[in-house]
Amino acid sequence: MNTCDFLVIGAGIAGASVAYELAAHGRVILLERESVPGYHSTGRSAAVLTENYGNQIIRRLTIVSRAFFENPPDGFTSYPLVSPRGVLWVAREDQRETLAVMLAEAQQLVPTIHAVDVSEAKRLCPVLRKDYVVEAVLEPDAMDLDVNEIHQGFLRGCKRRNGEIVTNAEVTRLAQSGEGWVVHTAKEPFSTGIVVNAAGAWCDEIGKLAGARPIGLTPKRRTAILFDGPANSNLPSWPIVVDVDEQFYFKPESGRILASPADETPVPPCDVYPEDYDVALVMDRMAKATTLSVRHIRRKWAGLRSFVADRAPVVGMDVSLPGFFWLAGQGGYGIMTSPAMARAAATLIVERCLPQDLAASGLTPEDLSPARLQGA
Ligand SMILES: Cc1cc2nc3c(=O)[nH]c(=O)nc-3n(C[C@H](O)[C@H](O)[C@H](O)COP(=O)(O)OP(=O)(O)OC[C@H]3O[C@@H](n4cnc5c(N)ncnc54)[C@H](O)[C@@H]3O)c2cc1C
């Protein structure tokens, strides 16, 4: 039987990044059900890094991850993984209070975030309607992420460290065997000391196959559309514009505009598609906030953002199954937190503690542990 120290299920960004980290400590096999890694959530994101998003745990993971993206390890990539793209949070008259609260909270961790007046907001993004936006806040150091290059960098790095990536290998059964596990797939069985469950929206399904108590993971559908921007505009330099209550966002993307109604509809884990209602919703919200008109949608898609009840990620050993490790609940933050989350997972597995920089940021293993969701 093909044997390894660490077997990772799921080759999205979570599985690829932890496989890369673990391959420095032993033999890794990374199993992916699809024929190509990145087919599900990882290939469908908006590719943004903002330090002003998610709860305090997410923000700390994002802040720690930033250094990796800006200065990746030697040999990881030949291309920049990030490029500058500020985030402009906008508020209507009835959202002034929400924006003030958001600014105060944001500045605690990211002091460069600041208020801008409406004329500056309009200068940054000329299509904003003056009668809609009354206040705005700018996060100048947010970034666009090259998701494909980050994902491929982790996969290449895993292989360079002698890790093996097996596609078309859906995991169908898991059984404890001695000190470790036997993992049955559509191809062949594998034997391992540690199983890492990084199956994205399917993490509770994999947990069930292993006999674990569920963590209560809920996949939520999010829709995006791509359409042409105005001719002769400074579109490439626009910031990402986000409604302060996250009712919509839009950003420049490959010469066009990517927009989303920021929907969060709970659905079972599946290959998800956009609903007409959500596409209509984003067009309506864009029409109210901007002078943009969506004449021709070039592409539309939906992806799953999977959350547990407290919307923090789940990184830790199962409460009752030795050798079964969870790396789940990446929500809408899985790309921008992946370097820190993968190091957290690998260090928890190998050394049973968090890396120094993450511990110094105030994070504890309990913040991430599945124990908070599975009961003692
Ligand atoms: C529209 C949208 C916008 C987003 N924008 C951002 C953003 O700007 N920034 C950001 O950081 N994040 C963003 N996200 C979130 C981000 O995409 C996710 O958090 C991240 O991709 C989750 O990665 P994952 O590896 O956990 O899941 P996935 O990429 O879904 O990977 C899980 C993998 O597990 C495999 N798998 C499942 N079951 C099995 C099995 N039985 N056997 C073998 N393999 C299996 C699947 O085939 C899949 O490839 C966005 C998401 C969406 C949908």
The ligand as an SDF file (V2000), in Angstrom:
LIG
                    3D

 53 58  0  0  0  0  0  0  0  0999 V2000
  -17.0730   34.5050   -4.8910 C   0  0  0  0  0  0  0  0  0  0  0  0
  -16.0050   34.2580   -3.8530 C   0  0  0  0  0  0  0  0  0  0  0  0
  -15.1110   35.2810   -3.5350 C   0  0  0  0  0  0  0  0  0  0  0  0
  -14.0810   35.0470   -2.6120 C   0  0  0  0  0  0  0  0  0  0  0  0
  -13.1630   36.0350   -2.4190 N   0  0  0  0  0  0  0  0  0  0  0  0
  -12.0990   35.8040   -1.5920 C   0  0  0  0  0  0  0  0  0  0  0  0
  -11.1000   36.7870   -1.4470 C   0  0  0  0  0  0  0  0  0  0  0  0
  -11.1530   37.8530   -2.0610 O   0  0  0  0  0  0  0  0  0  0  0  0
  -10.0430   36.5140   -0.6150 N   0  0  0  0  0  0  0  0  0  0  0  0
   -9.9550   35.3290    0.0700 C   0  0  0  0  0  0  0  0  0  0  0  0
   -8.9770   35.1410    0.8170 O   0  0  0  0  0  0  0  0  0  0  0  0
  -10.9090   34.3880   -0.0530 N   0  0  0  0  0  0  0  0  0  0  0  0
  -11.9720   34.5850   -0.8690 C   0  0  0  0  0  0  0  0  0  0  0  0
  -12.9420   33.6280   -1.0180 N   0  0  0  0  0  0  0  0  0  0  0  0
  -12.8660   32.4230   -0.1660 C   0  0  0  0  0  0  0  0  0  0  0  0
  -11.8590   31.4070   -0.6780 C   0  0  0  0  0  0  0  0  0  0  0  0
  -12.0710   31.1700   -2.0600 O   0  0  0  0  0  0  0  0  0  0  0  0
  -12.0340   30.1060    0.1360 C   0  0  0  0  0  0  0  0  0  0  0  0
  -11.9540   30.3840    1.5210 O   0  0  0  0  0  0  0  0  0  0  0  0
  -10.9580   29.0980   -0.1910 C   0  0  0  0  0  0  0  0  0  0  0  0
  -10.8180   28.9210   -1.5720 O   0  0  0  0  0  0  0  0  0  0  0  0
  -11.2780   27.7410    0.4630 C   0  0  0  0  0  0  0  0  0  0  0  0
  -10.2610   26.8490    0.0670 O   0  0  0  0  0  0  0  0  0  0  0  0
  -10.3810   25.2950    0.3910 P   0  0  0  0  0  0  0  0  0  0  0  0
   -9.1230   24.6790   -0.0510 O   0  0  0  0  0  0  0  0  0  0  0  0
  -10.8030   25.1410    1.8170 O   0  0  0  0  0  0  0  0  0  0  0  0
  -11.6290   24.7890   -0.4820 O   0  0  0  0  0  0  0  0  0  0  0  0
  -11.7120   24.3100   -2.0170 P   0  0  0  0  0  0  0  0  0  0  0  0
  -10.9480   25.2090   -2.9060 O   0  0  0  0  0  0  0  0  0  0  0  0
  -13.1520   24.1090   -2.3200 O   0  0  0  0  0  0  0  0  0  0  0  0
  -10.9450   22.9170   -2.0080 O   0  0  0  0  0  0  0  0  0  0  0  0
  -11.4860   21.7600   -1.3860 C   0  0  0  0  0  0  0  0  0  0  0  0
  -11.1360   20.5900   -2.2740 C   0  0  0  0  0  0  0  0  0  0  0  0
  -11.4840   19.3650   -1.6190 O   0  0  0  0  0  0  0  0  0  0  0  0
  -11.8340   18.4430   -2.6270 C   0  0  0  0  0  0  0  0  0  0  0  0
  -12.6100   17.3360   -2.0520 N   0  0  0  0  0  0  0  0  0  0  0  0
  -13.8340   17.3830   -1.4800 C   0  0  0  0  0  0  0  0  0  0  0  0
  -14.2380   16.1590   -1.1130 N   0  0  0  0  0  0  0  0  0  0  0  0
  -13.2420   15.3020   -1.4570 C   0  0  0  0  0  0  0  0  0  0  0  0
  -13.0790   13.8960   -1.3500 C   0  0  0  0  0  0  0  0  0  0  0  0
  -14.0290   13.1000   -0.8190 N   0  0  0  0  0  0  0  0  0  0  0  0
  -11.9390   13.3320   -1.8080 N   0  0  0  0  0  0  0  0  0  0  0  0
  -10.9530   14.1100   -2.3630 C   0  0  0  0  0  0  0  0  0  0  0  0
  -11.0640   15.4520   -2.5030 N   0  0  0  0  0  0  0  0  0  0  0  0
  -12.2010   16.0520   -2.0530 C   0  0  0  0  0  0  0  0  0  0  0  0
  -12.6670   19.2660   -3.5920 C   0  0  0  0  0  0  0  0  0  0  0  0
  -12.7530   18.6690   -4.8600 O   0  0  0  0  0  0  0  0  0  0  0  0
  -11.9170   20.5900   -3.5880 C   0  0  0  0  0  0  0  0  0  0  0  0
  -11.0020   20.7030   -4.6730 O   0  0  0  0  0  0  0  0  0  0  0  0
  -13.9770   33.7920   -1.9420 C   0  0  0  0  0  0  0  0  0  0  0  0
  -14.8850   32.7790   -2.2410 C   0  0  0  0  0  0  0  0  0  0  0  0
  -15.8720   32.9930   -3.1950 C   0  0  0  0  0  0  0  0  0  0  0  0
  -16.7970   31.8670   -3.5290 C   0  0  0  0  0  0  0  0  0  0  0  0
  1  2  1  0
  2  3  1  0
  2 52  2  0
  3  4  2  0
  4  5  1  0
  4 50  1  0
  5  6  2  0
  6  7  1  0
  6 13  1  0
  7  8  2  0
  7  9  1  0
  9 10  1  0
 10 11  2  0
 10 12  1  0
 12 13  2  0
 13 14  1  0
 14 15  1  0
 14 50  1  0
 15 16  1  0
 16 17  1  0
 16 18  1  0
 18 19  1  0
 18 20  1  0
 20 21  1  0
 20 22  1  0
 22 23  1  0
 23 24  1  0
 24 25  2  0
 24 26  1  0
 24 27  1  0
 27 28  1  0
 28 29  2  0
 28 30  1  0
 28 31  1  0
 31 32  1  0
 32 33  1  0
 33 34  1  0
 33 48  1  0
 34 35  1  0
 35 36  1  0
 35 46  1  0
 36 37  1  0
 36 45  1  0
 37 38  2  0
 38 39  1  0
 39 40  1  0
 39 45  2  0
 40 41  1  0
 40 42  2  0
 42 43  1  0
 43 44  2  0
 44 45  1  0
 46 47  1  0
 46 48  1  0
 48 49  1  0
 50 51  2  0
 51 52  1  0
 52 53  1  0
M  END
$$$$
